[in-house]
Amino acid sequence: MNQAEKQSAGGSSGQDAIALLTQDHNKVKKLFEEFEKIKADENAEDEKLDLAMEICTELTIHAKLEEEIFYPAAMEAIGQLDIMDEAAVEHAATKDQIEQLVLMAPEEEYYDAKVTVLKEMVEHHIKEEEGKMFPMLKKASIDMAALGQRLSQRKQELQMDMGMVGASMRKGQPGSEQTQRGPMP
């Protein structure tokens, strides 16, 4: 099965590691876009809170997947390069920003600015991973399908631990009340 076939293999359990992580990237980018659309609306505090907490939860799970499984495999395949060090530093900064954000309310000063800064940090991180790290890994001798399976299984565990039902926390679905508490980074 070639890379394109792996990526189109259906649900996240059939995806290779890069496809799964890229799917996470795309999901969080869309959530940030949704936040941008409503951030000026003074009557959208509840929706802003829901979106911000979903963003924080998705990022927390994603970071754990990368730190526990993906980055160690990547370092084994391509070595401890500067890009790996930068990713670790970016994760630490993102976690700090998330910790601040989950303690705030949407009506507080700088709330929207903190979400925007988080967005910018994440966009930079995504650009680095997708533009530099992933291409290196595609050339390396690494079983992306097996790694994708490990990531998918761990993601499901983390979602269950965080009270998420399935892969979605959208309003009106079971588990959405968990977004009020925020993630546990």
C-alpha positions in Angstrom: 0.0 0.0 0.0 1.5 3.3 -1.0 1.3 6.6 1.0 -1.8 7.9 -0.7 -3.6 4.6 -0.2 -2.7 4.6 3.5 -4.0 8.1 3.9 -7.3 7.4 2.2 -7.8 4.1 4.1 -10.8 5.4 6.0 -11.2 6.1 9.7 -8.3 7.2 11.9 -7.5 3.6 12.9 -6.5 2.9 9.3 -4.4 6.0 8.8 -0.6 6.3 8.9 0.9 8.5 11.6 1.5 11.5 9.4 -2.1 11.4 8.0 -3.5 11.1 11.5 -1.5 14.1 12.8 -2.3 16.1 9.7 -5.9 15.4 10.3 -5.6 16.7 13.9 -3.8 19.8 12.5 -6.6 20.5 10.1 -9.3 20.0 12.8 -7.7 22.5 15.1 -7.1 25.0 12.3 -10.9 24.9 11.6 -11.7 25.4 15.2 -9.5 28.5 15.3 -11.2 29.7 12.1 -14.6 29.3 13.9 -13.3 31.2 16.9 -12.0 34.0 14.6 -15.5 34.4 13.1 -17.2 34.9 16.5 -14.6 36.6 18.6 -15.9 40.1 18.0 -19.5 39.1 19.0 -20.1 40.2 22.6 -23.0 37.8 22.8 -21.0 34.7 22.0 -19.2 34.2 25.3 -20.6 30.6 25.7 -19.7 29.7 22.1 -16.2 31.2 22.5 -15.6 29.3 25.7 -16.8 26.0 24.1 -14.5 26.5 21.1 -11.5 27.6 23.1 -11.9 24.6 25.5 -12.3 22.3 22.5 -9.1 23.8 21.0 -7.3 23.3 24.2 -8.4 19.7 24.6 -7.6 18.8 21.0 -4.1 20.4 21.4 -3.5 18.7 24.7 -4.3 15.3 23.3 -2.3 16.0 20.2 0.7 17.1 22.2 0.6 14.0 24.3 0.5 11.8 21.2 3.5 13.5 19.7 5.5 13.5 22.9 4.7 10.0 24.1 4.8 8.1 20.7 5.5 10.2 17.6 8.6 12.2 18.6 10.5 9.3 20.1 9.9 7.3 16.9 10.9 10.3 14.8 14.1 10.8 16.8 14.9 7.1 16.4 14.3 7.4 12.6 15.9 10.8 11.9 18.0 11.6 15.0 17.9 14.4 17.5 17.9 17.3 15.1 17.2 20.9 15.8 13.7 20.5 14.5 13.0 18.0 17.3 14.4 20.4 19.9 12.3 23.2 18.5 9.1 21.0 18.6 9.7 20.3 22.3 10.1 24.0 23.1 7.0 24.9 21.0 5.0 22.2 23.0 6.1 23.7 26.3 5.1 27.2 25.2 1.8 25.9 23.9 1.1 24.1 27.2 1.8 27.3 29.1 -0.6 29.2 26.9 -3.3 26.5 27.3 -2.9 26.6 31.1 -3.5 30.3 31.2 -6.4 30.1 28.8 -8.4 27.4 30.7 -8.3 29.5 33.8 -9.9 32.5 32.1 -13.4 33.5 31.1 -14.3 34.8 27.6 -15.3 38.2 29.0 -11.9 38.7 30.6 -9.4 41.1 29.2 -6.9 39.5 26.8 -9.0 36.3 26.4 -9.4 36.7 22.6 -5.8 37.8 22.4 -4.6 34.7 24.2 -6.6 32.5 21.8 -5.1 34.4 18.8 -1.5 34.0 20.2 -2.2 30.3 20.7 -3.4 30.1 17.1 -0.2 31.8 15.8 2.0 29.5 17.9 0.1 26.4 16.7 0.2 27.5 13.0 4.0 28.0 13.2 4.4 24.5 14.8 2.2 22.9 12.1 4.2 24.6 9.4 7.4 23.3 10.8 6.1 19.8 11.3 4.4 19.5 7.9 7.0 21.4 6.0 10.2 19.9 7.5 9.7 17.1 9.9 7.1 15.0 8.0 9.0 15.1 4.7 12.2 13.8 6.5 10.1 11.0 8.1 8.6 10.0 4.8 12.1 9.3 3.5 13.1 7.4 6.7 12.8 3.8 7.4 9.8 3.9 9.7 6.5 1.9 9.6 4.0 4.8 9.5 1.0 2.4 9.4 2.1 0.7 12.7 2.9 4.1 14.2 -0.5 5.4 13.1 -2.2 2.5 14.8 -0.3 3.2 18.1 -1.3 6.9 17.9 -4.9 6.1 17.1 -5.2 3.7 20.1 -3.5 6.2 22.4 -5.7 9.0 21.1 -8.8 7.0 22.0 -7.5 6.3 25.5 -6.8 10.0 26.0 -10.2 11.0 24.7 -11.9 8.6 27.1 -9.7 9.9 30.0 -10.8 13.4 29.2 -14.4 12.5 29.0 -14.8 12.8 25.3 -17.2 10.4 23.6 -16.0 9.4 20.2 -13.8 11.9 18.4 -16.0 14.9 18.8 -16.9 17.3 21.6 -19.2 19.5 19.5 -22.1 21.1 21.3 -25.1 18.9 21.7 -23.2 15.7 21.6 -22.4 13.5 24.6 -19.3 14.6 26.5 -19.6 18.2 25.5 -20.2 19.2 29.1 -16.6 18.2 29.8 -15.3 21.2 27.8 -16.3 23.5 30.7 -13.6 22.0 32.9 -10.9 22.3 30.3 -8.0 19.9 29.6 -5.6 18.4 32.0 -2.2 19.2 30.3 
